[in-house]
Amino acid sequence: MQDLYEFREKGNLTSALIIIELLRGKRKLREISTDLKITPQGASVYLKNLQKNNFVDSGNTPTPKGVAFLQQILSTISQFVENAYEDTGIISSCEAIAWDDLKKGDRVSLSMKKGILYASKRIRSGSNGIVDFNAKKGEPVRVSNIEGIINHKVGEFYVMSVDFDDLKANGVRKLKNVINKKKVEYVGAYGVLAYEMCNRAGIKTSIYAPVEGCIEAGAKGLTSLLVYSPEMARFFFQKLSANIHKYKINPKFVEI
């Protein structure tokens, strides 16, 4: 029983909820049915099935087998929710920088600027939430009960392959021109050759998880460029395929 929909179709979710009610000390059918918004007759049928499966005893006390059943369902639900949040990008709380002086309980709007999330009482956006505690302007704060979607434009993600011949002055100049022309804000260097190329061009670059870094930068609204060498190509495409679906951002290939 590893599929949440299988639990739902077989009525196992309701059975699990009844076990939770029993563990809370509820024993009367009317109490259980009222809490779960089902009829007393329905609650009685579920209790009989739980007894039949040895999930509860004759006194309607959950057995070790019943508790193990509940744990399995809760584990599956937890995994389902975690995957759903990851697949949809939906969040219920987040960290942000206070755009204004904020007080606990303030309703704020969320907006993304240069890859940083800000919470403001004055700036309106498609997403809002409630401030969890007091924070001065410029301080980090947690925002909960988030509703809506942040007004946010995904940045461009450029990819460039370089070779040893490009280390010459002409190649370095072309790299700098691409960065200026595309208004690149974040550069990742994948491999020693790519790092040296950026170093000679005087470009600040990230060499740690550069593929993931460039993709995430693009997802947060920055224009990013990943520089890599042919030796790193096969590793690059593996990492690319593993991450572009998650962040829903596609690369644009440019030539030096």
Solvent accessible surface area in square Angstrom, and as a share of the most:
residue,aa,sasa,rsa
1,M,85,0.38
2,Q,144,0.64
3,D,68,0.35
4,L,26,0.13
5,Y,107,0.41
6,E,55,0.25
7,F,0,0.00
8,R,142,0.52
9,E,133,0.60
10,K,131,0.56
11,G,16,0.15
12,N,22,0.11
13,L,47,0.23
14,T,33,0.19
15,S,12,0.08
16,A,4,0.03
17,L,86,0.43
18,I,0,0.00
19,I,0,0.00
20,I,40,0.20
21,E,7,0.03
22,L,1,0.01
23,L,95,0.47
24,R,171,0.63
25,G,51,0.49
26,K,59,0.25
27,R,95,0.35
28,K,143,0.61
29,L,64,0.32
30,R,171,0.63
31,E,72,0.32
32,I,0,0.00
33,S,5,0.03
34,T,91,0.53
35,D,66,0.34
36,L,35,0.17
37,K,183,0.77
38,I,53,0.27
39,T,82,0.48
40,P,43,0.27
41,Q,130,0.58
42,G,21,0.21
43,A,0,0.00
44,S,28,0.18
45,V,86,0.50
46,Y,59,0.22
47,L,10,0.05
48,K,134,0.57
49,N,71,0.36
50,L,3,0.01
51,Q,70,0.31
52,K,172,0.73
53,N,71,0.37
54,N,85,0.44
55,F,27,0.11
56,V,2,0.01
57,D,61,0.32
58,S,111,0.72
59,G,49,0.47
60,N,29,0.15
61,T,61,0.35
62,P,16,0.10
63,T,20,0.11
64,P,117,0.73
65,K,109,0.46
66,G,0,0.00
67,V,49,0.28
68,A,54,0.42
69,F,12,0.05
70,L,10,0.05
71,Q,112,0.50
72,Q,67,0.30
73,I,0,0.00
74,L,85,0.42
75,S,72,0.47
76,T,16,0.09
77,I,53,0.27
78,S,68,0.44
79,Q,93,0.42
80,F,76,0.32
81,V,63,0.36
82,E,105,0.47
83,N,65,0.33
84,A,38,0.30
85,Y,94,0.36
86,E,103,0.46
87,D,94,0.49
88,T,86,0.50
89,G,57,0.55
90,I,107,0.54
91,I,83,0.42
92,S,65,0.42
93,S,51,0.33
94,C,20,0.12
95,E,139,0.62
96,A,5,0.04
97,I,48,0.24
98,A,1,0.01
99,W,73,0.26
100,D,15,0.08
101,D,81,0.42
102,L,5,0.02
103,K,142,0.60
104,K,148,0.63
105,G,46,0.44
106,D,32,0.17
107,R,119,0.43
108,V,0,0.00
109,S,5,0.03
110,L,0,0.00
111,S,15,0.10
112,M,49,0.22
113,K,76,0.32
114,K,153,0.65
115,G,11,0.10
116,I,85,0.43
117,L,27,0.14
118,Y,47,0.18
119,A,0,0.00
120,S,2,0.01
121,K,78,0.33
122,R,159,0.58
123,I,52,0.27
124,R,174,0.63
125,S,26,0.17
126,G,35,0.34
127,S,1,0.01
128,N,41,0.21
129,G,0,0.00
130,I,40,0.20
131,V,1,0.01
132,D,39,0.20
133,F,82,0.34
134,N,104,0.54
135,A,6,0.05
136,K,130,0.55
137,K,134,0.57
138,G,48,0.46
139,E,77,0.34
140,P,95,0.60
141,V,3,0.02
142,R,114,0.42
143,V,0,0.00
144,S,24,0.16
145,N,101,0.52
146,I,27,0.14
147,E,105,0.47
148,G,55,0.53
149,I,147,0.75
150,I,39,0.20
151,N,101,0.52
152,H,69,0.31
153,K,174,0.74
154,V,69,0.39
155,G,12,0.12
156,E,68,0.31
157,F,1,0.00
158,Y,24,0.09
159,V,0,0.00
160,M,1,0.00
161,S,50,0.33
162,V,2,0.01
163,D,66,0.34
164,F,135,0.56
165,D,106,0.55
166,D,28,0.14
167,L,32,0.16
168,K,139,0.59
169,A,79,0.61
170,N,70,0.36
171,G,7,0.06
172,V,17,0.10
173,R,129,0.47
174,K,84,0.36
175,L,0,0.00
176,K,90,0.38
177,N,81,0.42
178,V,21,0.12
179,I,21,0.11
180,N,106,0.54
181,K,164,0.69
182,K,65,0.28
183,K,159,0.67
184,V,19,0.11
185,E,80,0.36
186,Y,63,0.24
187,V,11,0.06
188,G,0,0.00
189,A,1,0.01
190,Y,24,0.09
191,G,22,0.21
192,V,128,0.74
193,L,15,0.07
194,A,0,0.00
195,Y,92,0.35
196,E,53,0.24
197,M,0,0.00
198,C,0,0.00
199,N,83,0.42
200,R,134,0.49
201,A,9,0.07
202,G,70,0.67
203,I,30,0.15
204,K,193,0.82
205,T,33,0.19
206,S,28,0.18
207,I,76,0.39
208,Y,177,0.67
209,A,61,0.48
210,P,5,0.03
211,V,0,0.00
212,E,51,0.23
213,G,19,0.18
214,C,0,0.00
215,I,0,0.00
216,E,63,0.28
217,A,9,0.07
218,G,0,0.00
219,A,22,0.17
220,K,78,0.33
221,G,29,0.28
222,L,29,0.15
223,T,20,0.11
224,S,0,0.00
225,L,0,0.00
226,L,0,0.00
227,V,0,0.00
228,Y,14,0.05
229,S,5,0.03
230,P,70,0.44
231,E,135,0.61
232,M,48,0.21
233,A,27,0.21
234,R,157,0.57
235,F,75,0.31
236,F,0,0.00
237,F,96,0.40
238,Q,111,0.49
239,K,72,0.30
240,L,12,0.06
241,S,77,0.49
242,A,74,0.57
243,N,20,0.10
244,I,44,0.23
245,H,143,0.64
246,K,106,0.45
247,Y,60,0.23
248,K,140,0.59
249,I,9,0.05
250,N,115,0.59
251,P,27,0.17
252,K,100,0.42
253,F,114,0.47
254,V,28,0.16
255,E,157,0.70
256,I,48,0.24
